[in-house]
Amino acid sequence: MKRTVGKWVALLLCACMLSGCTESTIINPPTEDIYAKYNLPAPTDEWLVWELLWQDMTDYYGDSEEYPFIDSLEGEVDTENRTLSLLMLTNQIITREEAIEYVKEVVEGFAFLIHEQNNDYTEAGEGTYGSYLDMYEITLIVAPKETEDDPSTWIFVDTLPKEGYKEIGAEA
């Protein structure tokens, strides 16, 4: 009996050594700076990598095949004052209704990308633009690229309040 138990203990020890479970990286995480090692931007206080978020936004919502009217998508975020500005420049004139539909997709998509990066934040849903975006005042502008500096030519402008819900395009 002792011999059988001894064999099982020896087999179990070999299996542990081969599988690497003799060193716990869960309890004692590696001390090297993983961000510097792989040249990644350090996460913000919200644990979001803004560079990646902006890249994903432009890849998805600046795609000329999916949205042939979009020339570029630009944004600015101020995490301290909790403001976000999104400027969507068009290469052709679109209707206000088309602009509103596009802006809704962009805002909801942005909330999804934030949730995808940090699932502590919820996605957009009924009565919310996602728990992260709900903390921000969001300025949305759709304008022709050639006349972006002339507000009288803008196709759509809206501001979503911080910590409150207003449907995009609805009167305040």
Residue pairs with C-beta under 8 A, 6 or more apart in sequence:
16 22
34 40
35 41
35 42
35 43
40 49
41 49
41 50
41 51
41 52
43 49
44 50
44 79
45 79
46 79
46 118
46 121
46 132
47 117
47 118
47 120
48 114
48 117
48 118
48 132
49 117
50 77
52 117
53 110
53 113
53 114
53 117
54 75
56 113
57 73
57 75
57 106
57 109
57 110
57 113
58 72
58 73
60 66
60 109
60 113
61 67
61 70
61 73
61 88
61 102
61 105
61 106
61 109
62 70
62 72
62 73
63 70
64 70
67 102
68 92
69 90
69 91
69 92
69 94
69 98
69 102
70 88
70 89
70 90
70 91
70 102
71 89
71 90
71 91
71 145
72 88
72 89
72 145
73 86
73 87
73 88
73 89
73 106
74 86
74 87
74 88
74 89
75 84
75 85
75 86
75 87
76 84
76 85
77 83
77 84
77 85
77 136
78 84
82 135
82 136
82 137
82 162
83 136
83 137
83 138
83 139
84 133
84 136
84 137
84 138
84 139
85 138
85 139
85 141
86 103
86 106
86 107
86 110
86 138
86 139
86 140
86 141
87 141
87 143
87 148
88 99
88 102
88 103
88 106
88 140
88 141
88 142
88 143
89 142
89 143
89 144
89 145
89 148
90 142
90 143
90 144
90 145
90 155
91 144
91 145
92 144
93 144
93 155
94 102
94 142
94 155
95 155
96 155
96 156
96 169
99 142
99 155
99 156
100 156
100 168
100 169
102 142
103 140
103 142
103 156
103 158
103 168
103 169
104 168
104 169
107 124
107 129
107 133
107 138
107 140
107 160
107 168
108 123
108 124
108 129
108 130
110 130
110 133
111 121
111 122
111 123
111 124
111 129
111 130
111 132
111 133
112 123
112 124
112 130
114 121
114 130
114 132
114 133
115 121
115 122
115 123
115 130
115 132
118 132
121 130
121 131
121 132
122 128
122 130
122 131
122 132
123 130
124 130
124 133
127 165
128 134
128 165
129 138
129 160
129 165
133 160
134 162
134 163
134 165
135 162
135 163
136 160
136 162
137 159
137 160
137 161
137 162
138 159
138 160
139 157
139 158
139 159
140 156
140 157
140 158
140 159
140 160
140 168
141 154
141 156
141 157
142 154
142 155
142 156
142 157
143 153
143 154
143 155
144 153
144 155
147 153
151 157
156 169
158 168
158 169
160 166
160 168
166 172
